[in-house]
Amino acid sequence: MKTALGLAVFSLVLLMIVPVHADVISVTLDKASFSIDDKFTIIGAVDDVNKVTLLASMKGPSVEKLTRTAISDNDGTFSFIPVNADDLFSSKGIYEITVFTEFQIPENGTKIKIDYASGIATLLPDYEVILNEIGNKQVDETKTLTFTASITDSQITDEQFSLDKQPSGATINKDTGAFTWTPTSTQSGGYVFDIIAKAGILEDRETITVTVVDKPVVTTPPPVTTPPPPPPAELGVASFVEKSKDPQSYVDRYNNEEAFKKWFDDNYSEYDSIYQAVGLEEPKDESTTPPVTTPEIVEEFGECGEGTDLVDGRCEIIDNSEGGGCLIATATYGTEMAPQVQMLREIRDNQLMNTDSGISFMSGFNQLYYTFSPQIADLERDNPIFKEMVKIAITPLLSSLSIMSYADTDSKVVSYGIGVIFMNLGMYVAVPASIIYQIKNKKIVRSGSSD
């Protein structure tokens, strides 16, 4: 008895000497948004696997205030009793919930904030949207003012920028925050407006003043223009040229007699050439004229069906390893926008291509499918009767494939896919085989009866 009492006293003293400590490491609500008629639950975790008493202090922008207590589980998680929203929320504004352990002071607790307006409460993110300071600006009339608005938290990626009460002509890029404004010659003065940054329901704004300076218009006197000189008088035929002689004879003398050439150049320099002086047109040097070439026209001929392309005069199958068109279904129903074709594309893109097993299946299936599907699609376009036969044949297949739209995990894709395969084996193999077998048996029975 004394030993047990002594052990209890020792344990109590030990608890008094050794401080016990536990912190709240996370707090949130069980729903991100709810109405005033709903309930909400405060949940979270502590860094102690032993059971800890927790307190939740809830305060509003006015006189609203609530306090709740809870005990954490052995795994460190906790959950308060659900709170009626109308017990706390009564006025518009930001509400703060602080959760702390029995070993903490309230100021050191973990806080979350809730925005309440128009009967709806919304849990605010654990970050703030804060604009980097922009400051007031000044710009001259008809000059362009540019700057870029930004926020302090670079981890936020969905921020949007806007203006409020901005002057006419001012714009801001909603994604980059790039502001641009070119005031006109009549917009001098001061303009006060807001730059706004918003992410989700959080926003921050800065009111700035842009002063537009009135610059006097400087009138430039018209330039003094000098009238152009009168066009030179027509030279006409040189005075030494005799009308009775062939003008070409003077050209020949100029080209063959050095003395005549020197005499002409010294005394008739106002002429550009001997040809001009004698009234002849100077011949063109054909050696410097580039030959006229006709561009080579390469004609492409032939027409290929869907899923193929014309390469070097031959129809080649287009690579569809990453997922292409449903060639047979498109040819059967006449358009890629047909509901049946859309269903096949959605199953491929939303179910099969989002799982490892589906990707492996599509890779092998495409290699086989595109070896024969272009030829069948071409036959359908050329033969309406064959097209209707294909439509009748693939209708049960499309109906069974609709089951795959419910496969949202890798395991379901495999299990549903196996089920679809066996279902189609039954429709396309087992049922026809059974019918053929029964017909044969009836013939045998009839032949036996007649014997």
C-alpha positions in Angstrom: 0.0 0.0 0.0 2.8 2.4 0.9 4.6 1.5 -2.3 1.6 2.3 -4.5 1.0 5.6 -2.7 4.7 6.5 -3.0 4.6 5.7 -6.7 1.5 7.9 -7.2 3.1 10.8 -5.4 6.3 10.4 -7.4 4.4 10.4 -10.7 2.5 13.6 -9.6 5.8 15.3 -8.7 7.3 14.2 -12.0 4.4 15.7 -13.9 4.8 18.9 -12.0 8.6 19.0 -12.7 8.6 17.9 -16.3 6.6 20.3 -18.5 4.0 18.7 -20.8 3.7 20.4 -24.2 1.6 19.9 -27.4 1.0 22.2 -30.3 -1.7 22.4 -32.9 -0.1 21.8 -36.3 -3.1 22.1 -38.6 -6.7 23.5 -38.5 -9.4 23.6 -41.1 -13.1 23.1 -41.6 -14.9 20.1 -43.0 -16.3 22.2 -45.9 -15.0 25.2 -47.8 -18.3 27.0 -48.1 -21.7 26.7 -46.4 -24.9 28.6 -45.7 -26.2 30.1 -42.5 -28.7 27.2 -42.2 -25.9 24.6 -42.3 -23.4 23.3 -39.7 -19.6 23.2 -39.8 -17.0 21.2 -38.0 -13.5 22.3 -36.9 -10.9 19.6 -37.6 -7.2 19.3 -37.4 -4.2 17.6 -35.8 -1.7 18.1 -32.9 1.9 17.0 -32.6 1.2 14.6 -29.7 -0.2 11.1 -30.0 -1.5 11.3 -26.4 -5.0 12.7 -25.8 -4.9 16.5 -25.5 -7.6 18.9 -24.6 -8.2 21.6 -27.2 -10.1 24.8 -27.2 -11.6 26.7 -30.1 -12.2 30.5 -29.8 -14.5 31.9 -32.5 -14.8 35.7 -32.9 -16.6 37.9 -35.4 -16.3 41.5 -36.5 -19.0 42.6 -34.1 -20.0 41.0 -30.8 -20.1 37.4 -32.1 -18.1 35.0 -30.0 -18.2 31.3 -29.3 -16.0 28.8 -27.4 -15.8 25.1 -27.9 -13.7 22.3 -26.4 -12.6 18.9 -27.8 -10.1 16.0 -27.0 -7.7 14.7 -29.6 -7.6 11.1 -30.6 -4.6 8.8 -30.1 -3.4 9.4 -33.6 -3.1 13.2 -33.0 -6.2 14.2 -34.9 -9.2 16.1 -33.4 -12.7 17.1 -34.4 -15.0 19.5 -32.5 -18.8 19.0 -32.2 -20.5 20.5 -35.3 -21.4 24.1 -34.8 -24.7 25.6 -36.1 -23.6 28.4 -38.5 -26.3 30.8 -37.2 -24.9 30.5 -33.7 -21.8 32.4 -34.8 -22.5 34.4 -38.0 -24.7 37.4 -37.7 -23.0 40.3 -39.4 -21.0 40.7 -42.6 -17.2 40.5 -42.3 -14.2 38.4 -41.5 -14.5 35.8 -38.7 -11.4 34.3 -36.9 -11.2 30.9 -35.3 -8.2 30.1 -33.0 -7.5 26.6 -31.9 -5.0 25.9 -29.0 -4.2 23.2 -26.6 -4.5 23.3 -22.8 -0.7 23.8 -22.7 -0.8 26.9 -25.0 -1.8 30.4 -24.6 -4.5 31.5 -27.1 -2.2 34.0 -28.8 0.1 31.0 -29.8 -2.8 29.0 -31.3 -3.4 28.2 -34.9 -5.8 30.5 -36.7 -8.1 30.3 -39.7 -10.3 33.0 -41.2 -13.9 32.8 -42.7 -15.6 35.4 -44.9 -19.3 35.8 -44.2 -21.7 37.8 -46.5 -25.3 37.4 -47.8 -25.9 34.2 -45.8 -22.9 32.3 -47.1 -19.7 31.6 -45.2 -16.5 30.9 -47.1 -13.2 29.5 -45.7 -10.4 31.9 -46.7 -7.0 30.5 -48.0 -4.0 30.5 -45.7 -2.3 33.2 -47.8 -2.8 36.9 -48.3 -3.0 38.9 -51.6 -0.8 42.0 -51.2 0.0 44.4 -54.0 3.6 45.6 -54.3 3.5 49.4 -53.9 3.1 51.3 -57.2 3.0 54.9 -56.1 1.8 58.0 -57.9 2.8 58.7 -61.5 3.2 61.6 -63.9 3.1 61.7 -67.7 3.0 64.3 -70.4 0.0 64.6 -72.7 0.1 62.3 -75.8 3.0 60.3 -74.1 2.6 56.7 -73.0 2.6 55.7 -69.3 3.4 52.1 -68.6 4.1 50.1 -65.4 3.5 46.5 -64.2 1.4 45.7 -61.1 2.5 42.6 -59.1 1.8 40.9 -55.7 4.3 40.0 -53.0 3.5 36.2 -52.8 5.1 34.6 -55.9 3.5 31.2 -55.0 0.1 32.5 -56.0 -0.5 31.8 -59.7 -4.2 32.6 -60.3 -4.1 36.3 -59.5 -6.1 38.7 -61.7 -5.6 42.4 -62.1 -8.2 45.1 -62.9 -8.8 48.8 -62.6 -11.6 50.8 -60.9 -12.6 54.4 -61.8 -9.8 54.5 -64.3 -9.5 57.4 -66.9 -10.7 56.9 -70.4 -8.2 54.9 -72.5 -6.3 53.3 -69.5 -6.0 49.5 -69.6 -4.4 46.8 -67.6 -3.6 43.2 -68.7 -5.6 40.9 -66.3 -3.0 38.2 -66.3 0.4 40.1 -66.4 -0.6 43.3 -64.6 0.9 45.5 -67.4 -0.7 48.9 -67.3 -0.8 51.2 -70.4 -2.3 54.7 -70.9 -1.6 57.4 -73.5 -3.5 60.6 -72.4 -4.9 62.7 -75.2 -4.1 66.4 -75.7 -7.3 67.2 -73.8 -6.7 65.0 -70.7 -4.4 67.2 -68.6 -5.0 67.1 -64.9 -5.0 64.6 -62.0 -6.7 61.2 -62.1 -7.3 59.1 -59.0 -8.2 55.4 -59.5 -7.5 51.9 -58.0 -5.3 49.1 -59.1 -6.8 45.8 -57.9 -5.2 42.4 -57.5 -7.6 39.4 -56.8 -7.0 35.7 -56.2 -10.1 33.7 -55.4 -12.2 35.8 -53.0 -9.1 37.6 -51.6 -8.2 41.0 -53.1 -6.0 44.0 -52.4 -6.1 47.4 -54.0 -4.0 50.5 -54.2 -5.3 54.0 -54.9 -2.9 56.0 -57.1 -2.9 59.4 -58.7 -1.7 60.0 -62.2 -0.9 63.6 -63.1 -1.1 64.4 -66.8 1.0 67.5 -67.6 -0.3 70.0 -70.1 2.4 70.6 -72.7 1.9 73.8 -74.8 1.6 73.1 -78.5 4.6 74.4 -80.3 3.7 75.6 -83.8 6.5 75.2 -86.3 6.5 77.7 -89.1 6.1 76.2 -92.5 9.5 75.5 -94.1 10.6 77.9 -96.8 10.5 76.0 -100.0 12.6 76.9 -103.0 10.8 76.4 -106.3 12.3 73.7 -108.3 14.5 74.7 -111.2 12.7 74.7 -114.6 13.2 71.5 -116.6 16.1 71.6 -118.9 15.3 72.6 -122.5 15.0 69.9 -125.0 18.4 69.4 -126.6 17.2 67.9 -129.8 19.6 66.8 -132.5 23.1 68.2 -132.4 23.9 71.0 -134.9 26.7 69.0 -136.6 24.3 66.3 -137.8 23.3 66.7 -141.5 19.8 65.7 -142.4 21.0 64.1 -145.7 23.3 61.6 -143.8 22.3 58.4 -142.0 22.5 59.1 -138.2 24.1 55.6 -137.8 27.2 56.8 -139.7 28.0 59.3 -136.9 27.7 56.5 -134.4 30.1 54.3 -136.4 32.6 57.1 -136.7 32.3 57.7 -132.9 33.1 54.0 -132.2 35.8 53.7 -134.8 37.6 57.1 -135.1 39.4 58.2 -131.9 39.8 61.8 -133.2 36.0 62.1 -133.9 35.2 60.6 -130.5 37.5 63.1 -128.7 36.0 66.0 -130.6 32.5 65.0 -129.7 33.2 64.5 -126.0 35.0 67.9 -125.7 32.4 70.0 -127.6 29.0 68.3 -126.9 29.3 67.2 -123.2 25.7 68.3 -122.7 24.6 65.1 -124.4 24.5 61.8 -122.5 25.7 59.8 -125.6 26.3 60.0 -129.3 23.0 58.3 -129.8 21.1 61.1 -128.1 23.1 63.7 -130.2 22.1 62.1 -133.5 18.5 61.2 -132.5 18.8 57.5 -132.1 17.7 55.2 -129.2 20.6 53.7 -127.4 20.6 49.9 -127.6 20.2 47.9 -124.3 22.9 45.6 -123.1 21.1 42.2 -123.1 24.0 40.5 -121.3 23.1 42.3 -118.1 19.4 41.4 -118.3 18.6 38.4 -116.0 16.7 35.6 -117.8 13.1 35.2 -117.0 12.5 32.0 -115.3 9.2 30.2 -114.9 8.7 28.7 -111.5 8.4 25.0 -111.6 4.9 23.8 -110.8 4.7 20.6 -109.0 1.3 19.1 -109.4 -0.1 16.8 -106.6 -2.6 14.3 -107.8 -4.6 11.6 -106.2 -7.0 11.6 -103.2 -6.6 9.4 -100.1 -9.2 8.4 -97.6 -9.5 9.5 -94.0 -6.6 8.4 -91.8 -4.1 8.4 -94.7 -2.2 11.1 -96.5 -0.6 11.4 -100.0 3.2 10.9 -99.8 5.2 10.7 -103.0 2.2 9.7 -105.0 1.1 6.9 -102.5 -1.5 6.8 -99.7 0.4 6.3 -96.4 -1.3 5.6 -93.1 -1.0 8.6 -90.7 0.8 7.9 -87.4 -2.0 7.6 -84.8 0.1 6.2 -82.0 -0.9 9.1 -79.7 -4.6 8.7 -80.5 -6.3 9.6 -83.8 -9.7 9.6 -85.3 -12.2 6.8 -85.1 -12.1 6.1 -88.9 -14.7 3.3 -89.1 -17.2 5.0 -86.8 -16.7 8.3 -88.5 -17.3 6.8 -92.0 -20.3 4.8 -90.6 -22.1 7.8 -89.0 -21.0 10.4 -91.6 -19.3 12.9 -89.2 -16.9 13.2 -86.3 -19.6 15.1 -84.4 -21.9 12.0 -84.3 -22.8 11.0 -80.7 -21.4 7.5 -81.2 -18.0 8.9 -82.4 -17.9 11.4 -79.5 -18.5 8.6 -77.0 -15.6 6.5 -78.4 -13.3 9.6 -78.3 -14.3 10.4 -74.7 -13.8 6.8 -73.5 -10.3 6.9 -75.2 -9.3 10.3 -73.8 -10.9 10.3 -70.4 -10.6 6.6 -69.3 -8.0 4.7 -71.3 -5.4 7.4 -71.8 -5.5 8.4 -68.1 -4.4 4.9 -66.9 -1.2 2.9 -67.5 -3.1 -0.2 -68.6 -5.3 1.9 -70.9 -2.2 3.5 -72.5 -0.6 0.1 -73.1 -3.8 -1.3 -74.6 -4.3 1.7 -76.9 -0.7 1.5 -78.1 -1.1 -2.1 -79.2 -4.7 -1.6 -80.5 -3.7 1.4 -82.7 -0.9 -0.7 -84.4 -3.5 -3.3 -85.4 -6.5 -1.0 -86.0 -4.8 1.3 -88.5 -3.6 -1.6 -90.6 -7.2 -2.2 -91.9 -9.5 0.7 -90.8 -8.6 3.1 -93.6 -9.6 0.5 -96.2 -12.9 -0.3 -94.5 -13.7 3.5 -94.2 -13.0 3.9 -97.9 -15.3 1.0 -98.7 -18.1 2.5 -96.6 -17.8 5.8 -98.4 -18.0 4.0 -101.8 -20.7 1.5 -101.0 -23.8 2.7 -99.0 -25.0 -0.9 -98.5 -21.7 -2.0 -97.0 -21.9 1.1 -94.8 -25.3 0.0 -93.4 -24.0 -3.5 -92.8 -21.1 -2.1 -90.8 -23.5 0.1 -88.8 -25.6 -2.9 -87.9 -22.5 -4.9 -87.0 -20.9 -2.3 -84.7 -24.0 -1.1 -82.9 -23.9 -3.9 -80.1 -20.1 -3.2 -79.8 -20.7 0.5 -79.2 -23.5 -0.3 -76.6 -21.1 -2.5 -74.7 -18.2 0.0 -74.8 -20.4 2.6 -73.0 -19.7 0.6 -69.8 -16.1 1.8 -70.0 -17.2 5.4 -69.2 -17.5 4.3 -65.6 -13.9 3.1 -65.3 -12.1 5.8 -63.4 -9.2 3.8 -62.0 -6.5 1.5 -63.4 -8.0 -1.6 -61.9 -11.5 -0.7 -63.2 -10.2 -0.2 -66.7 -8.7 -3.7 -66.6 -11.8 -5.4 -65.0 -14.3 -3.5 -67.2 -12.2 -4.1 -70.3 -12.1 -7.8 -69.7 -15.9 -7.8 -69.1 -16.5 -5.9 -72.4 -14.2 -8.4 -74.3 -16.2 -11.4 -72.9 -19.5 -9.6 -73.6 -18.5 -9.1 -77.2 -17.2 -12.6 -77.6 -20.6 -13.8 -76.5 -22.5 -11.5 -78.9 -20.3 -11.9 -81.9 -19.0 -15.5 -81.4 -20.9 -17.6 -78.9 -24.5 -16.5 -79.9 -23.9 -17.0 -83.6 -22.2 -20.4 -83.0 -25.0 -21.5 -80.7 -27.6 -20.6 -83.4 -25.7 -22.4 -86.1 -25.3 -25.5 -83.8 -29.1 -25.6 -83.1 -29.9 -25.2 -86.8 -27.6 -28.1 -87.7 -29.2 -30.3 -84.9 -32.7 -29.6 -86.2 -31.6 -30.6 -89.7 -30.1 -33.8 -88.3 -33.3 -34.6 -86.4 -35.5 -33.9 -89.4 -33.4 -36.1 -91.6 -33.5 -38.9 -89.0 -37.3 -38.6 -88.8 -37.7 -38.8 -92.5 -35.6 -42.0 -92.6 
